Amino acid sequence: MKESYEPHLTIDRIDNDGHYCKENCRWVTRKEQSRNKSDVRLFEYKGRSLPLSDWANETGIHYQTLRRRILKRNESVEEALSRGNQK
């Protein structure tokens, strides 16, 4: 794996339950690695599953707004994302 190393990358296991071996590891950014944690919750919308922070970045809706809609107000993911930045 040494040949693909770059200073801004960190080592990440593809399968979190697997071993640290060449077949199960890759070099990724810290942002990518934080998404590969076992406690990251994915939200499905239009056939895609992404963490809430990615949906916020993609839609322009503030992360805390989405979090409040989905986790506090129990809105569906579709409902929360389709409303945009409305109040």
C-alpha positions as CSV (number, residue, x, y, z in Angstrom):
1,M,0.0,0.0,0.0
2,K,3.0,2.2,0.3
3,E,2.9,3.1,-3.4
4,S,-0.5,4.7,-3.1
5,Y,0.2,6.7,0.1
6,E,-0.2,10.5,0.0
7,P,0.5,12.8,3.0
8,H,-3.2,14.0,3.3
9,L,-4.6,10.4,3.4
10,T,-5.2,8.0,6.3
11,I,-5.5,4.3,6.3
12,D,-9.0,2.9,6.5
13,R,-10.5,-0.6,6.6
14,I,-13.1,-1.4,4.0
15,D,-14.8,-3.9,6.3
16,N,-14.7,-2.5,9.8
17,D,-14.9,-6.0,11.2
18,G,-12.1,-7.3,9.1
19,H,-8.3,-7.3,9.7
20,Y,-5.8,-4.6,8.9
21,C,-4.4,-6.2,5.8
22,K,-3.7,-5.0,2.2
23,E,-6.9,-6.6,0.8
24,N,-9.1,-4.8,3.4
25,C,-7.4,-1.4,3.6
26,R,-7.3,1.7,1.5
27,W,-6.0,5.3,1.7
28,V,-8.8,7.8,2.2
29,T,-9.3,11.4,3.4
30,R,-10.3,12.0,7.0
31,K,-13.7,13.0,5.7
32,E,-14.2,9.7,3.9
33,Q,-12.9,7.8,6.9
34,S,-15.3,9.4,9.2
35,R,-18.2,8.2,7.0
36,N,-17.0,4.6,7.3
37,K,-17.5,4.3,11.0
38,S,-20.0,1.7,12.3
39,D,-22.1,4.3,14.1
40,V,-22.8,6.5,11.0
41,R,-26.5,6.4,10.2
42,L,-27.4,6.4,6.5
43,F,-30.6,8.0,5.2
44,E,-32.1,6.7,2.0
45,Y,-33.7,9.1,-0.5
46,K,-34.4,8.5,-4.2
47,G,-32.4,5.2,-4.2
48,R,-29.3,6.7,-2.5
49,S,-28.1,6.2,1.0
50,L,-26.0,9.0,2.5
51,P,-25.2,10.4,6.0
52,L,-27.3,13.4,7.0
53,S,-24.2,15.7,6.6
54,D,-23.9,14.7,2.9
55,W,-27.6,15.3,2.3
56,A,-27.2,18.7,3.9
57,N,-24.2,19.5,1.6
58,E,-26.0,18.3,-1.5
59,T,-29.3,20.0,-0.9
60,G,-28.1,23.2,0.8
61,I,-30.3,22.6,3.8
62,H,-28.5,23.3,7.1
63,Y,-27.5,20.0,8.8
64,Q,-29.2,21.0,12.1
65,T,-32.5,21.8,10.2
66,L,-32.4,18.3,8.6
67,R,-31.5,16.7,12.0
68,R,-34.4,18.4,13.7
69,R,-36.9,17.5,11.0
70,I,-36.0,13.9,10.8
71,L,-34.9,13.0,14.3
72,K,-36.9,15.4,16.5
73,R,-40.1,15.9,14.5
74,N,-40.1,12.4,13.0
75,E,-40.6,13.6,9.4
76,S,-39.7,11.2,6.7
77,V,-36.5,11.7,4.9
78,E,-38.4,12.5,1.7
79,E,-40.5,15.1,3.5
80,A,-37.5,16.7,5.2
81,L,-35.4,16.9,2.0
82,S,-38.1,18.0,-0.4
83,R,-39.1,21.0,1.7
84,G,-35.8,22.7,1.2
85,N,-35.0,25.6,3.5
86,Q,-38.6,26.5,4.3
87,K,-39.4,27.5,7.8
